[in-house]
């Protein structure tokens, strides 16, 4: 089953099926580890992000469930983060090397990558309890799957559409606020919030793709571009924090200075591109887009002829 909610099916059934599928895939990665434990953790954490974005859509209908289960999945992901975060720093310096401004800067980045690789390997060696953490994560996923058995959402198309519209609006309001904060102050935290909003938006577009496939796919492509830009920007912010906290990790002052120069130059370019992309992506107001989403969902959910539906009610007046 794809990461998608079909409006032609009862909403509760669809929602739980998608959640179970993502959680089951996370269990499979953590249990089987086809490409090793660290890649398994990386793949599982991506599934956790999908589940948490899915749960945002039912905040208006089941707030207690969403808050409780969102916290559960968040905590599971956190306990598996240390080695993966260290690996991401190595990947970030490798990414920076492609934009080196001089041979001297490239040499400094190569030195930084060597030291960060050693740091990652040391963290991995010290994490003796990783198998236990992975088993605990598997048990947590199983508990999250069981919790879905008690979930009871509205299956009435109009009510579901209204709830989806509310959730969609709330998420877009956060995205617009993060964009405004980026333009006003431009701090790393603001860009991180915009990135998280972009990730949630991309996943929501995927989940509701069936209500308007062509438009949703186009929007997904634009959103993916933004998320990729902001992903690199965030990785550079994390690398800067590490350099501030542990400057000796990078050897002499010349290596550190050249590393920071490379970070600043690339980060400025990424932020410029991200702001331009975000403005294009968020051109509609949250109210306009949420109203359209609600309308499209209700229309798609009530025009399916493959199974009997409730008796049609009088149509609402156009908003």
PALUM-499459 format. One line per field, with one value per atom (N, C-alpha, C): residue in one letter; atom name; x, y, z. Coordinates in steps of 0.02 Angstrom, whole numbers. Layout:
N
res = A; ...
atom = CA; ...
X = X; ...
Y = Y; ...
Z = Z; ...
***
This chain:
319
res = X; X; X; X; X; X; X; X; X; X; X; X; X; X; X; X; X; X; X; X; X; X; X; X; X; X; X; X; X; X; X; X; X; X; X; X; X; X; X; X; X; X; X; X; X; X; X; X; X; X; X; X; X; X; X; X; X; X; X; X; X; X; X; X; X; X; X; X; X; X; X; X; X; X; X; X; X; X; X; X; X; X; X; X; X; X; X; X; X; X; X; X; X; X; X; X; X; X; X; X; X; X; X; X; X; X; X; X; X; X; X; X; X; X; X; X; X; X; X; X; X; X; X; X; X; X; X; X; X; X; X; X; X; X; X; X; X; X; X; X; X; X; X; X; X; X; X; X; X; X; X; X; X; X; X; X; X; X; X; X; X; X; X; X; X; X; X; X; X; X; X; X; X; X; X; X; X; X; X; X; X; X; X; X; X; X; X; X; X; X; X; X; X; X; X; X; X; X; X; X; X; X; X; X; X; X; X; X; X; X; X; X; X; X; X; X; X; X; X; X; X; X; X; X; X; X; X; X; X; X; X; X; X; X; X; X; X; X; X; X; X; X; X; X; X; X; X; X; X; X; X; X; X; X; X; X; X; X; X; X; X; X; X; X; X; X; X; X; X; X; X; X; X; X; X; X; X; X; X; X; X; X; X; X; X; X; X; X; X; X; X; X; X; X; X; X; X; X; X; X; X; X; X; X; X; X; X; X; X; X; X; X; X; X; X; X; X; X; X; X; X; X; X; X; X; X; X; X; X; X; X; X; X; X; X; X; X; X; X; X; X; X; X; X; X; X; X; X; X; X; X; X; X; X; X; X; X; X; X; X; X; X; X; X; X; X; X; X; X; X; X; X; X; X; X; X; X; X; X; X; X; X; X; X; X; X; X; X; X; X; X; X; X; X; X; X; X; X; X; X; X; X; X; X; X; X; X; X; X; X; X; X; X; X; X; X; X; X; X; X; X; X; X; X; X; X; X; X; X; X; X; X; X; X; X; X; X; X; X; X; X; X; X; X; X; X; X; X; X; X; X; X; X; X; X; X; X; X; X; X; X; X; X; X; X; X; X; X; X; X; X; X; X; X; X; X; X; X; X; X; X; X; X; X; X; X; X; X; X; X; X; X; X; X; X; X; X; X; X; X; X; X; X; X; X; X; X; X; X; X; X; X; X; X; X; X; X; X; X; X; X; X; X; X; X; X; X; X; X; X; X; X; X; X; X; X; X; X; X; X; X; X; X; X; X; X; X; X; X; X; X; X; X; X; X; X; X; X; X; X; X; X; X; X; X; X; X; X; X; X; X; X; X; X; X; X; X; X; X; X; X; X; X; X; X; X; X; X; X; X; X; X; X; X; X; X; X; X; X; X; X; X; X; X; X; X; X; X; X; X; X; X; X; X; X; X; X; X; X; X; X; X; X; X; X; X; X; X; X; X; X; X; X; X; X; X; X; X; X; X; X; X; X; X; X; X; X; X; X; X; X; X; X; X; X; X; X; X; X; X; X; X; X; X; X; X; X; X; X; X; X; X; X; X; X; X; X; X; X; X; X; X; X; X; X; X; X; X; X; X; X; X; X; X; X; X; X; X; X; X; X; X; X; X; X; X; X; X; X; X; X; X; X; X; X; X; X; X; X; X; X; X; X; X; X; X; X; X; X; X; X; X; X; X; X; X; X; X; X; X; X; X; X; X; X; X; X; X; X; X; X; X; X; X; X; X; X; X; X; X; X; X; X; X; X; X; X; X; X; X; X; X; X; X; X; X; X; X; X; X; X; X; X; X; X; X; X; X; X; X; X; X; X; X; X; X; X; X; X; X; X; X; X; X; X; X; X; X; X; X; X; X; X; X; X; X; X; X; X; X; X; X; X; X; X; X; X; X; X; X; X; X; X; X; X; X; X; X; X; X; X; X; X; X; X; X; X; X; X; X; X; X; X; X; X; X; X; X; X; X; X; X; X; X; X; X; X; X; X; X; X; X; X; X; X; X; X; X; X; X; X; X; X; X; X; X; X; X; X; X; X; X; X; X; X; X; X; X; X; X; X; X; X; X; X; X; X; X; X; X; X; X; X; X; X; X; X; X; X; X; X; X; X; X; X; X; X; X; X; X; X; X; X; X; X; X; X; X; X; X; X; X; X; X; X; X; X; X; X; X; X; X; X; X; X; X; X
atom = N; CA; C; N; CA; C; N; CA; C; N; CA; C; N; CA; C; N; CA; C; N; CA; C; N; CA; C; N; CA; C; N; CA; C; N; CA; C; N; CA; C; N; CA; C; N; CA; C; N; CA; C; N; CA; C; N; CA; C; N; CA; C; N; CA; C; N; CA; C; N; CA; C; N; CA; C; N; CA; C; N; CA; C; N; CA; C; N; CA; C; N; CA; C; N; CA; C; N; CA; C; N; CA; C; N; CA; C; N; CA; C; N; CA; C; N; CA; C; N; CA; C; N; CA; C; N; CA; C; N; CA; C; N; CA; C; N; CA; C; N; CA; C; N; CA; C; N; CA; C; N; CA; C; N; CA; C; N; CA; C; N; CA; C; N; CA; C; N; CA; C; N; CA; C; N; CA; C; N; CA; C; N; CA; C; N; CA; C; N; CA; C; N; CA; C; N; CA; C; N; CA; C; N; CA; C; N; CA; C; N; CA; C; N; CA; C; N; CA; C; N; CA; C; N; CA; C; N; CA; C; N; CA; C; N; CA; C; N; CA; C; N; CA; C; N; CA; C; N; CA; C; N; CA; C; N; CA; C; N; CA; C; N; CA; C; N; CA; C; N; CA; C; N; CA; C; N; CA; C; N; CA; C; N; CA; C; N; CA; C; N; CA; C; N; CA; C; N; CA; C; N; CA; C; N; CA; C; N; CA; C; N; CA; C; N; CA; C; N; CA; C; N; CA; C; N; CA; C; N; CA; C; N; CA; C; N; CA; C; N; CA; C; N; CA; C; N; CA; C; N; CA; C; N; CA; C; N; CA; C; N; CA; C; N; CA; C; N; CA; C; N; CA; C; N; CA; C; N; CA; C; N; CA; C; N; CA; C; N; CA; C; N; CA; C; N; CA; C; N; CA; C; N; CA; C; N; CA; C; N; CA; C; N; CA; C; N; CA; C; N; CA; C; N; CA; C; N; CA; C; N; CA; C; N; CA; C; N; CA; C; N; CA; C; N; CA; C; N; CA; C; N; CA; C; N; CA; C; N; CA; C; N; CA; C; N; CA; C; N; CA; C; N; CA; C; N; CA; C; N; CA; C; N; CA; C; N; CA; C; N; CA; C; N; CA; C; N; CA; C; N; CA; C; N; CA; C; N; CA; C; N; CA; C; N; CA; C; N; CA; C; N; CA; C; N; CA; C; N; CA; C; N; CA; C; N; CA; C; N; CA; C; N; CA; C; N; CA; C; N; CA; C; N; CA; C; N; CA; C; N; CA; C; N; CA; C; N; CA; C; N; CA; C; N; CA; C; N; CA; C; N; CA; C; N; CA; C; N; CA; C; N; CA; C; N; CA; C; N; CA; C; N; CA; C; N; CA; C; N; CA; C; N; CA; C; N; CA; C; N; CA; C; N; CA; C; N; CA; C; N; CA; C; N; CA; C; N; CA; C; N; CA; C; N; CA; C; N; CA; C; N; CA; C; N; CA; C; N; CA; C; N; CA; C; N; CA; C; N; CA; C; N; CA; C; N; CA; C; N; CA; C; N; CA; C; N; CA; C; N; CA; C; N; CA; C; N; CA; C; N; CA; C; N; CA; C; N; CA; C; N; CA; C; N; CA; C; N; CA; C; N; CA; C; N; CA; C; N; CA; C; N; CA; C; N; CA; C; N; CA; C; N; CA; C; N; CA; C; N; CA; C; N; CA; C; N; CA; C; N; CA; C; N; CA; C; N; CA; C; N; CA; C; N; CA; C; N; CA; C; N; CA; C; N; CA; C; N; CA; C; N; CA; C; N; CA; C; N; CA; C; N; CA; C; N; CA; C; N; CA; C; N; CA; C; N; CA; C; N; CA; C; N; CA; C; N; CA; C; N; CA; C; N; CA; C; N; CA; C; N; CA; C; N; CA; C; N; CA; C; N; CA; C; N; CA; C; N; CA; C; N; CA; C; N; CA; C; N; CA; C; N; CA; C; N; CA; C; N; CA; C; N; CA; C; N; CA; C; N; CA; C; N; CA; C; N; CA; C; N; CA; C; N; CA; C; N; CA; C; N; CA; C; N; CA; C; N; CA; C; N; CA; C; N; CA; C; N; CA; C; N; CA; C; N; CA; C; N; CA; C; N; CA; C; N; CA; C; N; CA; C; N; CA; C; N; CA; C; N; CA; C; N; CA; C; N; CA; C; N; CA; C; N; CA; C; N; CA; C; N; CA; C; N; CA; C; N; CA; C; N; CA; C; N; CA; C; N; CA; C; N; CA; C; N; CA; C; N; CA; C; N; CA; C; N; CA; C; N; CA; C; N; CA; C; N; CA; C; N; CA; C; N; CA; C; N; CA; C; N; CA; C; N; CA; C; N; CA; C; N; CA; C; N; CA; C; N; CA; C; N; CA; C; N; CA; C; N; CA; C; N; CA; C; N; CA; C; N; CA; C; N; CA; C; N; CA; C; N; CA; C; N; CA; C; N; CA; C; N; CA; C; N; CA; C; N; CA; C; N; CA; C; N; CA; C
X = 42; 0; 44; 29; 68; 54; 99; 90; 38; -25; -79; -145; -188; -255; -305; -341; -389; -457; -482; -547; -606; -597; -651; -663; -618; -624; -641; -669; -682; -618; -622; -562; -524; -560; -526; -485; -516; -481; -419; -426; -369; -313; -332; -282; -243; -278; -244; -202; -224; -186; -119; -121; -60; -12; -39; 2; 34; -6; 21; 75; 64; 113; 180; 179; 241; 276; 238; 268; 295; 260; 283; 348; 353; 415; 473; 459; 511; 535; 488; 505; 549; 530; 568; 640; 649; 717; 758; 729; 765; 779; 735; 743; 791; 783; 822; 888; 892; 953; 988; 955; 984; 1049; 1057; 1118; 1157; 1148; 1183; 1139; 1159; 1116; 1107; 1159; 1154; 1109; 1114; 1069; 997; 990; 923; 891; 931; 906; 885; 926; 910; 844; 835; 772; 712; 722; 667; 647; 695; 679; 640; 653; 613; 541; 530; 461; 428; 466; 438; 415; 452; 432; 366; 359; 297; 237; 248; 193; 174; 222; 207; 171; 190; 154; 83; 74; 7; -36; -9; -48; -68; -30; -50; -118; -135; -198; -259; -252; -310; -312; -270; -271; -340; -378; -445; -495; -485; -533; -514; -449; -426; -364; -370; -311; -273; -309; -274; -233; -262; -225; -164; -174; -118; -62; -78; -26; 11; -26; 4; 48; 22; 59; 115; 106; 161; 220; 206; 260; 294; 255; 284; 333; 312; 355; 415; 405; 461; 515; 493; 541; 577; 542; 574; 630; 616; 666; 726; 714; 769; 819; 796; 842; 887; 873; 913; 954; 963; 988; 1064; 1100; 1169; 1215; 1219; 1265; 1243; 1178; 1154; 1170; 1164; 1180; 1255; 1297; 1369; 1385; 1349; 1359; 1337; 1284; 1259; 1311; 1350; 1402; 1456; 1474; 1523; 1496; 1433; 1402; 1398; 1390; 1385; 1451; 1506; 1572; 1587; 1566; 1575; 1536; 1475; 1435; 1470; 1498; 1532; 1592; 1625; 1685; 1671; 1611; 1593; 1590; 1587; 1581; 1643; 1698; 1760; 1782; 1801; 1820; 1893; 1934; 2005; 2033; 2092; 2124; 2138; 2155; 2169; 2105; 2049; 1987; 1967; 1979; 1963; 2006; 2069; 2113; 2088; 2067; 2041; 1978; 1936; 1875; 1890; 1940; 1961; 1985; 2023; 2046; 1987; 1940; 1881; 1841; 1834; 1798; 1833; 1899; 1936; 1924; 1926; 1916; 1844; 1796; 1726; 1711; 1745; 1737; 1763; 1820; 1847; 1800; 1771; 1724; 1662; 1636; 1578; 1594; 1653; 1672; 1679; 1705; 1713; 1645; 1599; 1531; 1499; 1508; 1479; 1508; 1574; 1606; 1583; 1570; 1550; 1477; 1438; 1367; 1353; 1373; 1367; 1294; 1251; 1181; 1138; 1168; 1129; 1080; 1101; 1052; 992; 1004; 949; 903; 933; 893; 850; 878; 840; 783; 796; 742; 688; 707; 658; 617; 649; 613; 562; 581; 535; 474; 486; 430; 386; 418; 379; 335; 361; 322; 263; 275; 220; 165; 186; 136; 98; 132; 98; 48; 64; 18; -44; -33; -89; -135; -105; -145; -193; -178; -222; -288; -289; -350; -407; -389; -441; -459; -427; -440; -506; -546; -611; -620; -611; -617; -684; -703; -764; -753; -800; -797; -845; -879; -924; -883; -891; -848; -847; -905; -906; -868; -877; -843; -768; -750; -679; -647; -682; -656; -645; -691; -684; -624; -614; -557; -491; -490; -429; -413; -464; -454; -424; -448; -422; -348; -333; -264; -218; -242; -203; -188; -239; -230; -180; -186; -141; -68; -56; 12; 39; -4; 18; 29; -11; 0; 69; 88; 155; 209; 197; 247; 254; 198; 201; 235; 222; 253; 329; 349; 420; 454; 420; 448; 457; 407; 411; 468; 478; 533; 601; 606; 668; 686; 636; 649; 662; 633; 640; 706; 723; 783; 835; 813; 861; 903; 881; 920; 912; 958; 956; 893; 867; 807; 747; 743; 687; 690; 749; 755; 741; 758; 743; 668; 632; 559; 528; 556; 530; 543; 600; 615; 566; 552; 505; 435; 416; 351; 350; 405; 410; 406; 438; 435; 364; 330; 261; 216; 228; 188; 197; 260; 274; 237; 238; 206; 129; 102; 30; 8; 48; 33; 32; 78; 80; 18; 0; -56; -122; -130; -194; -189; -140; -127; -187; -227; -282; -337; -342; -397; -384; -320; -304; -233; -224; -157; -108; -128; -81; -56; -100; -81; -39; -58; -22; 49; 57; 123; 168; 140; 180; 201; 155; 170; 221; 216; 265; 336; 342; 407; 437; 395; 418; 437; 397; 410; 474; 485; 546; 608; 606; 662; 676; 623; 631; 660; 633; 656; 729; 750; 820; 866; 846; 886; 892; 836; 836; 868; 867; 902; 977; 1005; 1077; 1091; 1046; 1056; 1058; 1012; 1010; 1072; 1095; 1155; 1215; 1218; 1273; 1268; 1207; 1197; 1220; 1204; 1225; 1302; 1333; 1406; 1437; 1406; 1432; 1428; 1374; 1367; 1421; 1436; 1489; 1557; 1570; 1633; 1640; 1585; 1586; 1599; 1568; 1574; 1640; 1664; 1724; 1773; 1799; 1845; 1908; 1931; 1992; 1983; 1920; 1906; 1934; 1938; 1957; 2031; 2070; 2142; 2161; 2203; 2228; 2177; 2194; 2148; 2136; 2185; 2177; 2123; 2124; 2073; 2004; 1998; 1933; 1909; 1954; 1935; 1910; 1945; 1925; 1859; 1850; 1786; 1728; 1736; 1683; 1669; 1720; 1710; 1670; 1686; 1649; 1576; 1565; 1497; 1457; 1485; 1450; 1432; 1480; 1467; 1411; 1414; 1363; 1296; 1296; 1234; 1197; 1233; 1202; 1168; 1200; 1171; 1109; 1113; 1055; 996; 1008; 953; 921; 960; 931; 886; 910; 871; 809; 816; 760; 705; 722; 671; 633; 668; 636; 588; 611; 570; 511; 520; 466; 411; 429; 379; 337; 369; 332; 286; 310; 271; 212; 221; 170; 135; 120; 90; 18; -18; -87; -91; -144; -152; -172; -157; -178; -253; -292; -365; -388; -360; -380; -364; -303; -282; -319; -329; -365; -437; -469; -538; -541; -491; -489; -478; -434; -421; -484; -520; -582; -633; -640; -688; -670; -606; -584; -592; -576; -584; -657; -701; -772; -798; -778; -801; -776; -712; -684; -715; -731; -758; -831; -866; -938; -956; -907; -922; -901; -873; -853; -915; -916; -975; -962; -903; -886; -920; -948; -982; -1037; -1088; -1143; -1121; -1154; -1140; -1202; -1190; -1247; -1290; -1352; -1396; -1368; -1369; -1341; -1383; -1348; -1381; -1385; -1422; -1428; -1358; -1340; -1273; -1266; -1206; -1193; -1187; -1198; -1187; -1112; -1094; -1024; -993; -934; -900; -871
Y = -60; 0; 62; 110; 171; 217; 265; 315; 366; 344; 382; 364; 413; 402; 405; 350; 348; 374; 427; 454; 408; 358; 312; 261; 256; 207; 241; 203; 231; 261; 321; 358; 322; 297; 263; 203; 164; 105; 125; 176; 199; 226; 267; 298; 245; 198; 145; 100; 87; 46; 78; 143; 178; 180; 194; 197; 129; 76; 9; -9; 9; -7; 26; 91; 127; 100; 86; 58; -12; -52; -119; -117; -70; -63; -43; 1; 20; -40; -82; -143; -188; -195; -238; -213; -148; -121; -136; -122; -130; -203; -247; -318; -352; -338; -374; -340; -274; -236; -258; -254; -280; -246; -182; -146; -124; -160; -144; -104; -101; -69; 6; 40; 113; 135; 99; 114; 95; 41; 21; 74; 104; 158; 217; 233; 290; 279; 218; 203; 202; 175; 173; 244; 287; 356; 394; 378; 409; 386; 323; 299; 333; 345; 379; 449; 483; 550; 548; 496; 489; 476; 435; 421; 484; 522; 582; 634; 639; 685; 661; 596; 568; 585; 579; 592; 665; 710; 781; 792; 751; 761; 746; 710; 694; 734; 784; 826; 854; 879; 905; 851; 790; 736; 694; 684; 641; 672; 730; 765; 725; 689; 651; 595; 559; 506; 534; 588; 617; 639; 673; 696; 638; 588; 531; 490; 474; 432; 469; 533; 573; 574; 581; 580; 512; 459; 392; 384; 401; 393; 439; 500; 547; 518; 490; 463; 402; 360; 303; 326; 377; 402; 432; 467; 500; 451; 395; 348; 314; 324; 293; 344; 404; 459; 469; 446; 469; 452; 389; 371; 401; 401; 429; 503; 540; 611; 622; 579; 584; 569; 521; 504; 562; 596; 653; 708; 718; 770; 753; 689; 668; 681; 665; 676; 751; 792; 864; 893; 872; 896; 871; 810; 783; 827; 845; 890; 957; 984; 1049; 1048; 991; 986; 1002; 987; 1002; 1077; 1117; 1190; 1226; 1190; 1221; 1278; 1333; 1393; 1392; 1348; 1346; 1278; 1262; 1198; 1195; 1253; 1254; 1239; 1265; 1252; 1178; 1150; 1080; 1036; 1053; 1016; 1019; 1078; 1087; 1045; 1042; 1003; 928; 907; 837; 819; 864; 851; 848; 893; 894; 829; 805; 743; 684; 682; 627; 627; 686; 690; 673; 694; 679; 604; 574; 502; 463; 484; 452; 462; 521; 535; 489; 481; 438; 366; 342; 273; 263; 313; 308; 305; 347; 346; 278; 251; 186; 131; 134; 83; 88; 149; 159; 143; 139; 127; 52; 23; -49; -72; -25; -44; -34; -25; -13; -70; -134; -187; -184; -167; -161; -103; -47; 11; -6; -43; -61; -108; -155; -199; -161; -112; -71; -31; -8; 29; -16; -78; -126; -136; -144; -154; -91; -33; 28; 34; 12; 12; -36; -93; -141; -113; -78; -46; 8; 45; 96; 66; 8; -27; -50; -76; -98; -40; 18; 77; 98; 80; 98; 60; 3; -37; 0; 45; 81; 149; 166; 231; 229; 279; 283; 354; 363; 428; 433; 493; 502; 478; 439; 415; 451; 501; 541; 589; 587; 628; 702; 730; 802; 818; 778; 790; 778; 725; 711; 768; 792; 848; 910; 923; 982; 974; 915; 903; 908; 880; 884; 956; 995; 1066; 1103; 1088; 1121; 1103; 1038; 1016; 1046; 1049; 1077; 1151; 1187; 1258; 1269; 1230; 1237; 1227; 1177; 1164; 1220; 1245; 1299; 1365; 1377; 1437; 1434; 1375; 1367; 1379; 1355; 1365; 1438; 1474; 1545; 1584; 1565; 1599; 1587; 1526; 1510; 1549; 1556; 1595; 1668; 1696; 1765; 1774; 1725; 1729; 1724; 1684; 1680; 1747; 1781; 1846; 1900; 1894; 1946; 1940; 1880; 1870; 1827; 1777; 1737; 1690; 1671; 1626; 1554; 1512; 1441; 1406; 1427; 1395; 1409; 1470; 1487; 1445; 1436; 1395; 1321; 1300; 1231; 1221; 1270; 1265; 1264; 1304; 1304; 1237; 1207; 1141; 1089; 1089; 1041; 1050; 1113; 1126; 1101; 1111; 1087; 1011; 977; 904; 880; 911; 891; 905; 962; 981; 931; 910; 862; 796; 774; 711; 717; 774; 783; 785; 815; 814; 743; 702; 632; 595; 606; 571; 586; 648; 669; 676; 642; 649; 631; 584; 559; 610; 662; 709; 757; 763; 803; 784; 726; 698; 744; 775; 815; 875; 910; 969; 949; 895; 874; 851; 816; 794; 853; 903; 962; 998; 1004; 1038; 998; 932; 890; 903; 910; 922; 988; 1040; 1105; 1099; 1062; 1055; 1016; 964; 924; 967; 1012; 1057; 1100; 1126; 1168; 1127; 1068; 1026; 1006; 992; 974; 1033; 1093; 1153; 1164; 1159; 1172; 1115; 1055; 999; 1012; 1034; 1050; 1110; 1158; 1217; 1196; 1152; 1129; 1090; 1047; 1008; 1054; 1108; 1155; 1192; 1205; 1237; 1190; 1126; 1077; 1071; 1073; 1070; 1132; 1189; 1251; 1246; 1219; 1211; 1165; 1112; 1067; 1102; 1141; 1177; 1227; 1258; 1306; 1271; 1213; 1176; 1139; 1111; 1070; 1092; 1152; 1176; 1134; 1104; 1063; 1000; 981; 922; 928; 990; 1001; 1019; 1010; 1020; 1093; 1118; 1186; 1239; 1301; 1356; 1369; 1354; 1365; 1320; 1257; 1209; 1232; 1252; 1274; 1337; 1384; 1447; 1434; 1391; 1376; 1337; 1293; 1256; 1304; 1350; 1398; 1444; 1462; 1504; 1467; 1403; 1363; 1356; 1346; 1339; 1403; 1459; 1523; 1538; 1528; 1543; 1499; 1435; 1389; 1400; 1414; 1424; 1486; 1538; 1599; 1586; 1549; 1532; 1489; 1440; 1396; 1436; 1482; 1521; 1566; 1595; 1637; 1595; 1538; 1495; 1468; 1452; 1424; 1476; 1537; 1589; 1600; 1600; 1608; 1549; 1489; 1430; 1429; 1449; 1449; 1498; 1556; 1605; 1578; 1544; 1515; 1459; 1419; 1362; 1385; 1437; 1459; 1522; 1523; 1583; 1593; 1539; 1544; 1552; 1583; 1589; 1521; 1510; 1447; 1436; 1490; 1483; 1460; 1490; 1471; 1399; 1379; 1311; 1259; 1274; 1227; 1217; 1271; 1266; 1223; 1231; 1191; 1117; 1103; 1034; 1001; 1037; 1009; 996; 1042; 1035; 975; 970; 915; 847; 844; 780; 758; 804; 787; 766; 801; 784; 714; 701; 635; 579; 593; 541; 527; 572; 563; 547; 545; 530; 460; 422; 353; 309; 268; 226; 152; 136; 66; 34; 74; 46; 94; 69; 113; 167; 223; 280; 300; 344; 371; 412; 420; 462; 532; 561; 627; 680; 726; 781; 841; 891; 949; 981; 1001; 1031; 1097; 1107; 1171; 1228; 1287; 1345; 1353; 1378; 1387; 1436; 1418; 1463; 1522
Z = 0; 0; 0; -43; -49; 11; 20; 73; 48; 52; 22; 53; 63; 90; 32; 22; -33; -8; -38; -16; -30; -73; -90; -35; 14; 67; 133; 182; 248; 278; 304; 324; 379; 430; 485; 460; 416; 388; 350; 308; 269; 313; 361; 405; 443; 473; 511; 467; 406; 360; 343; 329; 312; 372; 431; 491; 505; 501; 515; 464; 402; 350; 365; 382; 396; 458; 510; 571; 560; 520; 505; 464; 418; 380; 425; 474; 521; 561; 583; 619; 575; 512; 467; 458; 451; 445; 507; 566; 628; 645; 623; 638; 589; 524; 473; 457; 461; 449; 384; 327; 265; 244; 263; 245; 307; 361; 423; 471; 534; 584; 575; 553; 548; 490; 434; 379; 397; 435; 458; 501; 545; 588; 545; 496; 452; 416; 389; 353; 401; 461; 509; 530; 540; 561; 507; 444; 390; 395; 412; 421; 481; 533; 592; 574; 532; 510; 472; 431; 393; 439; 489; 536; 574; 597; 635; 592; 528; 483; 471; 464; 456; 516; 576; 636; 643; 612; 615; 582; 533; 497; 539; 594; 635; 700; 706; 766; 781; 732; 748; 769; 747; 761; 822; 833; 888; 919; 952; 979; 1032; 1075; 1127; 1097; 1050; 1016; 981; 945; 907; 954; 1008; 1054; 1086; 1108; 1142; 1095; 1036; 991; 956; 944; 917; 964; 1029; 1079; 1081; 1074; 1074; 1017; 956; 897; 901; 925; 933; 980; 1036; 1084; 1056; 1018; 987; 940; 900; 853; 888; 943; 978; 1006; 1031; 1061; 1010; 946; 893; 854; 881; 841; 841; 892; 902; 844; 824; 770; 704; 691; 629; 624; 679; 678; 665; 693; 680; 607; 579; 508; 463; 483; 443; 439; 492; 491; 440; 436; 385; 315; 304; 239; 223; 274; 263; 239; 268; 246; 175; 161; 93; 43; 62; 20; 10; 64; 59; 12; 8; -33; -106; -129; -199; -213; -160; -169; -143; -134; -108; -154; -123; -161; -183; -155; -172; -153; -180; -160; -86; -56; 16; 56; 33; 68; 61; 2; -8; 38; 45; 90; 162; 182; 250; 261; 210; 215; 218; 181; 183; 253; 284; 352; 401; 392; 436; 428; 366; 355; 388; 384; 416; 491; 522; 594; 613; 574; 589; 578; 530; 520; 581; 607; 667; 726; 731; 785; 779; 718; 707; 726; 706; 721; 796; 830; 902; 937; 915; 944; 932; 872; 857; 901; 913; 955; 1027; 1050; 1119; 1132; 1079; 1087; 1091; 1147; 1156; 1163; 1182; 1194; 1133; 1074; 1014; 999; 1003; 991; 1037; 1100; 1148; 1130; 1108; 1088; 1027; 981; 921; 938; 985; 1006; 1043; 1084; 1118; 1068; 1015; 963; 928; 916; 885; 930; 995; 1041; 1043; 1039; 1038; 976; 919; 857; 862; 893; 901; 946; 998; 1042; 1005; 961; 922; 873; 846; 802; 840; 900; 941; 960; 972; 991; 936; 874; 819; 821; 856; 859; 893; 938; 976; 944; 889; 858; 819; 831; 797; 771; 706; 674; 637; 620; 581; 510; 484; 416; 369; 395; 353; 311; 245; 202; 219; 234; 249; 312; 364; 427; 420; 385; 373; 335; 284; 244; 287; 331; 375; 421; 449; 492; 454; 394; 353; 336; 321; 306; 365; 425; 485; 496; 489; 499; 446; 384; 329; 341; 363; 378; 434; 487; 544; 523; 482; 461; 416; 372; 328; 366; 417; 458; 490; 514; 542; 489; 429; 376; 358; 352; 337; 393; 456; 513; 513; 496; 493; 437; 381; 325; 345; 378; 401; 450; 494; 543; 509; 457; 419; 388; 362; 330; 380; 439; 490; 528; 551; 591; 557; 519; 481; 522; 582; 623; 602; 624; 605; 629; 687; 714; 669; 643; 598; 535; 507; 446; 462; 522; 542; 547; 574; 577; 508; 463; 394; 361; 376; 349; 374; 439; 467; 437; 428; 397; 325; 290; 221; 217; 263; 263; 275; 324; 338; 277; 245; 187; 131; 119; 66; 79; 141; 159; 154; 173; 168; 95; 53; -19; -46; -22; -43; -18; 45; 75; 40; 18; -12; -88; -117; -188; -231; -209; -251; -263; -222; -232; -291; -312; -371; -392; -423; -435; -471; -525; -564; -524; -491; -453; -392; -359; -300; -317; -373; -394; -410; -444; -460; -397; -351; -287; -247; -250; -216; -242; -307; -336; -311; -309; -284; -210; -173; -101; -88; -128; -120; -132; -180; -192; -131; -101; -41; 17; 28; 84; 75; 14; 2; 18; -4; 11; 86; 120; 192; 230; 202; 235; 237; 181; 180; 226; 226; 270; 343; 362; 431; 449; 405; 418; 430; 392; 401; 468; 490; 555; 611; 605; 655; 656; 597; 593; 625; 616; 647; 723; 749; 821; 849; 814; 836; 836; 783; 779; 835; 855; 911; 978; 986; 1050; 1056; 1000; 1002; 947; 953; 900; 893; 948; 944; 903; 892; 852; 781; 757; 687; 679; 731; 724; 734; 689; 697; 677; 693; 680; 606; 564; 493; 464; 483; 459; 481; 545; 570; 535; 523; 490; 419; 383; 314; 313; 362; 367; 378; 425; 440; 380; 344; 284; 231; 223; 174; 195; 260; 285; 273; 290; 284; 211; 166; 96; 68; 83; 56; 90; 154; 190; 166; 151; 125; 58; 15; -50; -41; 4; 15; 43; 87; 116; 64; 21; -32; -77; -98; -142; -107; -43; -5; 4; 17; 25; -40; -95; -160; -174; -159; -170; -124; -62; -13; -32; -57; -78; -136; -182; -238; -215; -168; -144; -101; -62; -15; -41; -104; -135; -114; -99; -77; -1; 23; 94; 124; 188; 219; 215; 222; 219; 151; 98; 30; 15; 31; 14; 56; 120; 163; 140; 119; 95; 32; -12; -73; -57; -10; 9; 36; 79; 108; 53; 7; -48; -92; -110; -153; -120; -55; -20; -18; -1; 3; -65; -116; -184; -203; -191; -209; -168; -105; -61; -75; -106; -117; -189; -234; -305; -325; -277; -294; -301; -352; -366; -354; -326; -318; -259; -213; -156; -134; -99; -79; -32; -37; 5; 45; 93; 130; 83; 101; 60; 56; -3; -13; 23; 54; 87; 38; 60; 17; 10; -51; -60; -22; 2; 36; -14; 10; -32; -43; -101; -117; -68; -45; 1; -37
***
